[in-house]
Amino acid sequence: MVVTYSFAGLPVADFAAAYAWYVRLLGRPADMFPHEHEAVWRLTSGGAVYVVDDCERAGNGLLTLAIDDLDAYADRLRTNGFALTEEPEGSAPRRLTITDDEGNRITFFQDPALSGV
């Protein structure tokens, strides 16, 4: 199997409110709208995240994103009113977690390939 692209979905019950929240979180509007209750952000050349109106699954999503500068991103999020929780490091890279209004959990960690670790 050769995977050429991956999509991660986050189900929500209130699409309009969730869309506004994710615009704030990701710092920009969605790149595309496959239908009126789904928004897609292309995050890398091979991956995207989408928010979709799905009441039955709302609040059960998990998303983990490796980013290039965890401290800078955390500062931007805190400045924009987001509350972050730092996960214990242990043997894993430092992680920051945020939960959307629906209960979906998004975790950010410093990409070891970009930090020289």
N, C-alpha and C positions, 0 to 999 in steps of 0.2 A: 504494500500500500504506500502510495506517495501522497502526502497531504500538501496541498498547495496554498491553503488559507484556513484560518480558524476563526470562528465566531463564538463569543461568550455571551450568553443571554442573562439578563436580570429581569425577572417578572415583577410587575407592579400592579396594584389595583387602581391607583389614581395616576393615569398616564400624564396628564397635564402638569400636575405638581411634581411628579418624578422627573419629567423632562427638564423642568426649570432647575431642579436640584442638580441633575447631572451636567447641565450647562455650566453651573457654578463650579462643580467638582472638576470637570475636565477643562474648563477655561475657554470653551467655545461651543457654538451650536453644532448640532449633529451634521454629519456629512451627507446623509441621505435618509429618506423616509420611505421604506418599502410599501407601507400603507399608513393610514391616518393614526394608527395606534402603535407604531414602532419607529424608533429612531436609532440610527447606527452611526457610531464614531469609528473611523479608521484610526487605529493607534500606531500601527506599524505597517510595513509593506506586506506582511503576512497575517495580520490579525486585526480583529475589530471587536468592539463590545456593542451590544444592543440592549435597549430598554424596550420592553413590550408589555402591553396591557394583557395580563393573564391573571385574573382574580384567584383562580384555583391554586396557583403556585406562588402567588405574590409573597415576597419577603423571605423566600427560601434560597436565594441565590448567593453564590460565593464567587468572588473574583479576586485574583491575585495578579498584581502588576509589578514587574521589575522596572525600576526607573533609574535614571542616570544620576540624580542628585536628590537623595531623600530629604536632607535637611532643608534645601531650598523649597522643595515641594511642600513639605510640612509647614514651613513658614507661610507660604502662600495660602494654604488651606486654613490655617489658624487665623490669618488676617481676614479671610473671607467668612469667618464665623463657624468653621467646622471644628468639632471636637474629635480629637484623635486619641487613640489608646495605643500605648507602646507595648508590644508583646515581649515577653522575656526572651532574651537572646539565646541562651544555651549554646548549642552547636550550630544553630541556624543563623542566617544573616539577620540583622536588626530589622524589625517589622513594625509598621504603623497600621492600625486598623480604624476604619470608619464604618458606621452603619447608616444606611439611608433611612428615610422616614418610614419605609415599608418593612425594614428588618433585614434587607440584603446586606451582606458584609463584604467590604472591599478592603483588601490588604495591599499595602505598598511595601516593597523592600528595595534596598540599594542593590542594583545589578552588580554582582561581583566581577563580571567581565569588564565593567566600566570603572570600577573603583580600585583596581589593582590588587584585590584580595585573592 
